[in-house]
């Protein structure tokens, strides 16, 4: 490796069909590019998590898998490699936070509409407690960045 320059891949684009990621992973494997393999796997799992038909729990499985299996640098990485994997993890957190904020904003709008239609605040609070317990844990988990987690708590705290 002395005298050779190593090129790290860019962070993956999110939103391609799953076949695109599978092809890219296969190509990366064929040329022995572990970093590209991991980047495209992150792209694949984040894209799968954004499926609007999935529950939060199903989405979270994809986000957590991407973080635990594909955002971990090899042992003793140099600074560039360490930063690359940190960037992959930040990308996962960014999309997990956006998705959680999208879901909680929709729920927030529903609670506000229910309140304006005369439903009791107590009934809304009961439903909100169940909903937010699934998405917003007590402490910031590994799949959210601090900023998104703070936003989620603000939305939650309006209703519980």
Buried (B, 14 or more C-beta within 10 A) or exposed (E): EEEEEEEBBEBBEBEBEEEBBEEBBEEBEEEEBEBBBBBBBBBBBBBBBBEEEBEBEEBBBBBBBBBEEBBEBEEEBEEEBEEBBEBBBEBBBBBBBEBBBEBBEEBBEBBEEBBEEEEEEEEBEEBBEEBBEEBBBEEBBBBBBEEBBEBBBEBBEEBB
